[in-house]
Amino acid sequence: MVEFSVMVSLTIVVAQMCKKLGLSIDFLPLLHLCLAIILALVFLNELIILNRIQQGILIGLSASGVYDMGMCIKKV
């Protein structure tokens, strides 16, 4: 099983490479989410597919920095 932190890092790296290739910044959160779901479906060994998708969504949200956004709003 691949660690969640490794999958978050892979998602961020691939999204940054796509950004360097000319992908608009507006689509990066969607790209994080899609990549993380694909990684979760491939690398996680959960028996139930819905659990893999749910974990992929959590990985994608972590990669896109949703927690950091919440902390910024909380400070304001």
N, C-alpha and C positions, 0 to 999 in steps of 0.2 A: 504494500500500500504506500502510495506517495503521500508525503505530509502535506497538510493544507498550506503551510507557509511556502513550500516549493511550488505548489500550483498557483498561489497568488503571485509569486515572483515571476513565474513563466507567463502568466497572463499579462502582467505589467510590461514585461520585456517585449512580448510580441506586439502589444498595442503601441508601445513606443516606436517600434520599428515601422509599424504601419503609419504612424504619425510622421515619421521622417520621410516615408515614401509619398506623402501628400494627402493623407486622409484628414478630413476636417476634424477639428477638436470637438465639435458638437457630437460626433458619433462615437467618441472614445468610451463613454459609459456603456453604450449598447454593445460595442465590441468586447469590452471587458466581460460583460454578462454572457455573451454568446460563447466566447472562448472558454470561460470557466465552466459552463455547462457541458461543453464538448469534452474538456479535460476530465471533468467529474465522471461523465459517462464512460470514458475510456479507462481511466486509471483507478477509480475507486472500486472496491470489491463488495459493495453492498448488494444484497440479493434483490431488494425492491428498487425498481428503476425510479420511482417517485422520490425516494430518499436520495438517490444520486443527483437528481435534478435539483432538489431542495438544497443540497450541499453545494452544488454548482452555483446556484443563485447567491448563496452566502459568500462563496469565494469571489464571485464577480463583484458583489457589493463591496467587499473588503478591498479588492483591487482598485475599484474606482474611487475609494476614499469617502464613502458615505459616512463613516464614523467621524472623520475629520470635519466634514461639512456640518454635522450635528454639533460638534464641539464649537465651531465658529459661531453658529446661530445662538448657542447657549451663552457665549461670552457677550454677545451684543445685547 
